[in-house]
Amino acid sequence: MIRKARQSGTTLFEKPTRGLEWLRSNLGEWMQTYFGHDAAIVLSADHSPIYEFIAPSDNALTLGDLRLAYEPLADALQKRLAAGDAEGVTDRVLSIGESDLTYVGRRPAIVSVKPIVSDTGDIEQPPGQQNLHVAVRFLDRSFVSEIGADYQFAEMKFSDDAPTDAEHSFVPLKSRAGAAIGYFTWRPFRPGANVMEATLPAVGLAAVAIFVAANLFGRAICRRSARLASSREELERLASRDPLTGLSNRAHFSTELAVRLGAASQNQCHCVLFIDLDRFKAVNDTFGHPTGDKLISLVAQLPETVVVTPIPDDPKYAYAIVNDQRVIVEPSSRKVIQVIQ
């Protein structure tokens, strides 16, 4: 649209042209200098060239190549002018025109054709008999570079084929007939990838630091949990055991006795063994309390080696296993004392 507006402004004249020098200065070199047009041609109503300008180029461009490109557009424009068609005329586009993407020789180009008309309308021309202005801009060199610079497209260029890698984006260039003449390709700006690349080392260090801190924290929690479990077991032991002998205290004894009696069958018998140490006060008075405490501790260890089991044939007697040796004892205090002794 911008290119058409520029061309539209240069094809409005009020006075007749003043020769080829004037055409060269206003429609040839001037258009190339200010707008970058690579070729400019002024045609008469019968498409005879009145003036031709072709910018110097490495690729040889012939007038025949230009004619093949602009001839269909010139024919279509003259038909619209003869029919009085004004579609597309706006405050910026002051006259109708025809344009297309096509190849001029071997180079892709934008080809545009506009009528040369009077600015004020004082110069009357028969519809369809106006002189025509042809402008050509190639797509494969400075044009695509200007587009990339204006819109900040990195590595923008013209390509005959679409890129196959994922690093480049592209847009197809198609003629009005739908034929693809090439592609504009560029490397898209990916701020997320740039930010990730810039912050990845810091993120990695942070992840390592978090892992180490979590590992240390986890170990500390494990050690603390182990200490709490040990402390809980110790508290439970202290709450249920006598600190000197390690035997069950009164509360634990009562609890265990109630549990076992509750779980026993109706025909099952249980017994409770009461042990009293005679002349224990004499041991304390003679040898001291530490010796008395040691004696109590030794006596407390003896029941651990005694297992008393009733004899089925004679309930009055029972087996007593003392230090891995089985002896028959009577259920009397005297015999139990002998076993302990």
C-alpha positions in Angstrom: 0.0 0.0 0.0 2.8 2.4 0.8 4.6 1.7 -2.4 1.3 2.3 -4.3 0.8 5.6 -2.5 4.3 6.7 -3.4 3.7 5.8 -7.0 0.3 7.3 -7.0 1.7 10.6 -5.9 4.3 10.7 -8.7 1.8 9.9 -11.4 -0.3 13.1 -10.8 0.7 16.0 -13.1 -0.8 19.3 -14.0 1.4 20.4 -16.8 2.5 18.5 -19.9 5.9 16.7 -19.6 8.9 18.6 -20.7 11.0 16.0 -22.5 13.0 13.0 -21.6 15.3 14.9 -19.3 12.3 15.9 -17.2 11.0 12.3 -17.2 14.4 11.0 -16.2 14.7 13.4 -13.3 11.2 12.9 -12.0 10.1 9.4 -12.9 13.4 7.5 -13.4 16.5 8.3 -11.3 14.4 10.2 -8.7 12.1 7.2 -8.1 15.1 5.0 -7.8 16.9 7.3 -5.4 14.0 8.1 -3.0 11.8 5.0 -3.3 14.3 2.3 -4.4 12.5 1.4 -7.6 14.6 -0.8 -9.8 12.9 0.1 -13.1 10.5 2.7 -14.3 8.7 2.9 -17.7 6.3 5.3 -19.1 3.9 3.8 -21.7 1.6 5.4 -24.2 -2.0 4.2 -24.7 -0.8 1.6 -27.1 1.9 0.4 -24.7 4.7 1.8 -26.7 7.6 2.9 -24.4 7.9 6.6 -24.0 10.6 6.5 -21.4 12.5 3.6 -19.8 14.8 3.5 -16.7 16.6 0.4 -15.4 18.9 0.7 -12.4 22.3 -0.8 -12.8 22.4 -4.5 -11.7 24.6 -7.5 -11.7 21.8 -9.5 -13.4 21.2 -8.4 -17.0 17.6 -7.3 -17.4 16.0 -6.8 -20.9 13.0 -4.8 -22.0 11.5 -8.0 -23.1 11.6 -9.4 -19.6 9.9 -6.2 -18.3 7.2 -6.3 -21.0 6.3 -9.9 -20.1 5.8 -8.8 -16.5 3.8 -5.6 -17.0 1.8 -6.3 -20.2 -1.0 -8.2 -18.5 -1.3 -5.6 -15.8 -1.4 -2.7 -18.3 -4.2 -4.4 -20.2 -6.3 -5.0 -17.1 -5.8 -1.4 -16.0 -6.8 0.1 -19.3 -10.0 -1.9 -19.2 -10.8 -0.6 -15.7 -10.1 3.0 -16.8 -12.3 2.6 -19.8 -15.1 1.3 -17.6 -14.8 4.1 -15.1 -13.8 1.8 -12.3 -12.7 3.7 -9.2 -12.5 0.8 -6.7 -9.6 1.2 -4.3 -9.3 5.0 -4.6 -8.8 6.6 -1.1 -7.4 9.8 0.4 -3.9 8.1 0.2 -4.4 6.1 -3.1 -5.4 8.8 -5.5 -5.9 6.6 -8.6 -6.6 3.0 -9.4 -3.8 0.7 -10.4 -2.8 -2.9 -10.9 0.0 -4.8 -9.2 1.2 -8.3 -8.8 4.1 -10.5 -7.5 5.9 -12.1 -10.4 9.3 -12.8 -11.9 11.0 -10.3 -14.1 13.5 -12.4 -15.9 15.0 -14.6 -13.2 14.3 -12.3 -10.2 11.2 -12.0 -8.1 9.6 -8.5 -8.1 6.6 -6.3 -7.3 5.3 -4.9 -10.6 2.8 -2.0 -10.4 1.1 0.0 -13.2 -0.7 3.3 -12.5 -2.3 5.9 -14.9 -0.6 9.3 -15.3 -3.5 11.7 -14.7 -4.1 15.4 -14.1 -4.0 16.4 -10.4 -6.8 18.9 -10.8 -8.6 17.3 -13.7 -8.1 20.3 -16.0 -6.3 18.1 -18.5 -8.9 15.8 -19.9 -8.0 12.4 -21.3 -10.3 9.8 -22.9 -10.9 7.0 -20.4 -8.6 4.1 -21.2 -6.2 6.3 -23.2 -4.1 7.6 -20.4 -0.4 7.2 -20.4 0.8 4.5 -17.9 3.6 4.5 -15.4 5.2 1.1 -14.6 7.3 0.7 -11.4 9.3 -2.5 -10.6 10.9 -3.3 -7.3 12.9 -6.6 -6.9 12.3 -8.6 -3.7 15.6 -10.5 -3.4 18.1 -7.8 -2.3 17.7 -4.3 -0.8 13.9 -4.6 -0.4 13.9 -7.5 1.9 16.8 -6.0 3.9 14.8 -2.8 4.4 11.8 -4.8 5.6 13.9 -6.7 8.0 15.5 -3.5 9.4 12.2 -1.6 9.6 10.4 -4.4 11.5 13.5 -5.9 13.2 13.4 -9.3 11.6 16.7 -11.0 12.1 18.4 -12.7 9.1 15.5 -11.8 6.8 16.0 -12.8 3.2 14.2 -14.1 0.1 14.3 -17.8 -0.6 13.0 -19.9 -3.4 12.2 -22.7 -1.0 10.6 -22.8 2.4 13.1 -23.5 5.3 13.0 -26.9 6.8 14.6 -26.2 10.1 12.7 -25.1 13.2 14.9 -22.1 13.8 13.4 -20.0 11.0 9.9 -18.6 10.3 8.6 -17.9 6.8 5.8 -16.4 4.8 5.0 -17.5 1.3 4.8 -15.0 -1.5 2.1 -15.7 -4.0 0.9 -14.1 -7.2 -2.7 -13.1 -7.7 -3.2 -16.3 -9.6 -2.0 -18.2 -6.5 1.4 -19.3 -7.8 4.1 -19.3 -5.2 7.1 -17.3 -6.3 9.2 -17.7 -3.2 9.4 -17.1 0.6 10.4 -14.4 3.0 12.4 -16.2 5.8 13.7 -14.8 9.1 14.9 -16.0 12.5 12.1 -15.1 15.0 12.9 -13.3 18.2 12.4 -15.7 21.1 12.7 -13.7 24.4 11.9 -16.8 26.4 14.8 -18.7 25.0 17.2 -15.7 25.5 16.1 -15.3 29.1 16.5 -19.1 29.7 19.9 -19.1 28.2 20.9 -16.1 30.3 19.5 -17.4 33.6 20.2 -21.1 33.2 23.5 -21.0 35.1 21.9 -19.2 38.0 18.9 -21.5 37.9 21.2 -24.5 37.9 23.2 -23.2 40.9 19.9 -22.5 42.7 18.6 -26.0 42.0 21.9 -27.5 43.4 21.7 -25.3 46.5 18.1 -26.2 47.1 18.9 -29.9 46.6 21.8 -29.7 49.1 19.7 -27.8 51.6 16.8 -30.2 51.3 19.2 -33.1 51.7 20.8 -31.6 54.8 17.3 -30.7 56.1 16.1 -34.2 55.5 19.0 -35.8 57.3 18.5 -33.4 60.2 14.8 -34.4 60.3 15.7 -38.1 60.2 18.2 -37.7 63.0 15.7 -35.7 65.1 13.0 -38.3 64.4 15.4 -41.1 65.5 16.3 -39.2 68.7 12.6 -38.5 69.4 11.7 -42.2 68.9 14.6 -43.2 71.2 13.5 -40.7 73.8 9.9 -41.9 73.5 11.0 -45.5 74.1 13.2 -44.4 77.0 10.3 -42.5 78.5 8.0 -45.4 78.1 10.6 -47.7 79.7 11.1 -45.3 82.6 7.3 -45.0 83.0 6.8 -48.8 83.2 10.0 -50.1 84.8 11.8 -49.9 88.1 15.0 -47.8 87.5 17.1 -50.0 89.8 16.1 -53.6 88.8 14.5 -53.0 85.4 11.5 -55.0 86.5 7.9 -53.9 85.9 6.6 -51.3 88.3 3.2 -51.6 89.9 1.4 -49.7 87.1 2.9 -51.8 84.4 2.4 -55.0 86.4 -1.3 -54.3 86.9 -1.8 -53.4 83.2 0.0 -56.6 82.0 -1.9 -58.8 84.5 -5.3 -57.4 83.4 -4.4 -57.9 79.7 -3.3 -61.6 80.2 -6.2 -62.5 82.4 -8.6 -60.9 79.9 -7.0 -62.9 77.1 -6.9 -66.2 79.0 -9.4 -69.0 78.4 -11.7 -70.2 81.2 -9.7 -73.4 81.9 -6.3 -71.7 81.7 -4.5 -71.1 85.1 -2.1 -68.3 86.0 0.1 -67.8 89.0 1.7 -64.9 90.6 5.1 -65.3 92.2 5.9 -63.2 95.3 9.6 -63.2 96.4 10.8 -61.7 99.7 14.5 -61.5 100.7 15.1 -62.3 104.3 17.7 -60.5 106.3 18.1 -57.9 103.5 18.4 -55.1 106.1 21.4 -56.8 107.6 23.1 -56.7 104.1 22.4 -53.0 103.9 23.7 -52.3 107.4 26.7 -54.5 107.1 27.9 -53.9 103.5 26.2 -50.6 102.6 23.3 -49.6 100.4 25.3 -49.9 97.1 25.8 -53.6 97.9 22.2 -54.0 98.8 21.2 -52.4 95.5 23.5 -54.8 93.6 22.0 -57.8 95.5 18.5 -56.7 94.5 19.5 -56.3 90.9 21.1 -59.8 90.8 18.0 -61.4 92.4 15.8 -59.5 89.8 17.8 -61.2 87.0 17.1 -64.7 88.2 13.4 -65.0 87.3 14.5 -64.4 83.7 16.2 -67.8 83.7 13.3 -69.5 85.5 10.4 -70.9 83.5 7.7 -72.7 85.5 5.2 -74.9 83.6 2.5 -77.1 85.2 2.8 -80.9 84.8 -0.4 -82.1 83.1 -0.6 -85.5 85.0 -0.2 -83.9 88.4 -1.2 -80.3 88.8 0.4 -80.1 92.3 3.8 -80.1 90.7 5.4 -78.1 87.9 8.5 -78.0 85.7 11.0 -75.3 86.6 13.7 -74.7 84.0 16.7 -73.0 85.8 19.7 -72.2 83.7 18.6 -74.6 80.9 18.2 -77.5 83.4 14.7 -78.8 84.2 13.8 -79.8 87.8 10.4 -80.7 89.3 9.3 -78.3 92.1 6.3 -78.2 94.4 4.1 -75.1 94.3 5.4 -74.1 97.7 7.5 -71.2 98.8 10.3 -73.4 100.1 10.8 -75.1 96.8 10.7 -71.8 94.8 13.3 -70.4 97.2 15.4 -73.4 96.6 15.1 -72.9 92.8 16.1 -69.3 93.2 19.0 -70.3 95.4 
